[in-house]
Amino acid sequence: MKPFDSQQYPSSSSLSLIKKGKFYHIYEDCKNWVLEDKTKRGLEVKEKTYDSDKDILSEKGMIYDMGGKGIKVNIRWHYPKDKHSIEAVEKSAQTMERRYLELREITCPSD
């Protein structure tokens, strides 16, 4: 079996929720921490990519701009527990959270 076989990764609905923020959820299964971008939750997974330097599998979907141009975006990341601590995953989640809060402040300052 390949290290990131799709059969190895259940849907987030069947995983144990560890932590949640305004824009993310962190789940766990027996082998991985899974960081999910809540703003991309409904997207269909179109592609999975593996970053061998960081040892992280990313699930990507497609969003479309007003001109109909498709843009690949990350939906969730799988961090192997034997290579990444929960603290490292939380740090990535907090970085994502800050980025979304900054974008919201720029685009919707009255909220």
N, C-alpha and C positions, 0 to 999 in steps of 0.2 A: 504494500500500500504506500502511496506517495505521502509525504509528511503533511500535506494539506488537502487531502481527499475531501470532496464536498460531503460525503457521507459522515465524515468525522465531526461536522459542525451542525448541531441542531439549531432550529430557529430560536430567536430570543425569547419567544413565549414559553419555551420549555426549559429555560435556564433559571437559575436562582439569582434574584436581584440582590446585589450587594450594596450599591449606593446609587443615588440619583441626584441630579442637579436640575437646574431649569432647562438646560439644553442637552443633557446626556443621561444615559443609564450605564451602570457597570454591572455586568452579570458574571457568573462563573459557572464553568462546568468542571468535570474532573481534571481536565488538562489545561484549560485556558481561562484567562480573564478576557472578557469581551466588552469593549467600549463601543457603545452605540450612540450615534448622533440622532437625537430625537427629532430634529428638523428634517431628517431624511428617512424617517421610519417607514413610510408607505411605498418607498421606491422598490422596484423589482431589482434583484441582484442580476446584473448583466455580465459582470466580470469579477474574477478574483485574481489578485496579484500578490506576489510574495516578495517582500523586501528582505533579501538574505543578509544584508548588513545589520539590520535591526531585529531580524527574525520575527517579523510580524506579517500576518496575512491580512489583507484589506479586501473587503467586499465593496464593490462599486456599483452604482446605478447611474442613470442618465436623467438629467434635467434639460429643459429646453428654454432658450431665451425667446424674446418677443419675435425675433426673426426666424425662429424655428431651428436654430443651430443647437445641436446636442452637445452637452458638456458632461463629462464623466465626473462624478463626485463620490467621495467615500461615504459609505453608510455605517459600516462598523469595522472594527479592528480586532483581531484575535491575537492576544499576547500569551505565549506559552508560559505557564506558571513556573516551570523550571528555569526560565531565562529572565523573567520580569517579575518584580515585586508588585504587590497591589499599590504601594506608594508611588511607584513609577507610572502606573496606569492612571492613578488619581491625579498625578501631576499633569499628564497629557490632557485629562478631562478638564482640569481647571484652566489650562491654557485655552482650550476650545471655548469654555464658558466665558472667559474674559473677552475673547475675540468677538463672540456673538453679542455680548453686552455692549462692547464698544460700537459695533455696527448698529445696534438698536439705538444707541444714544445719538449717533450721527443721523440716522434716517428717521427716527421718531423721537425727537428731544422732549416732547411733552409727556411721554409715557413714563 
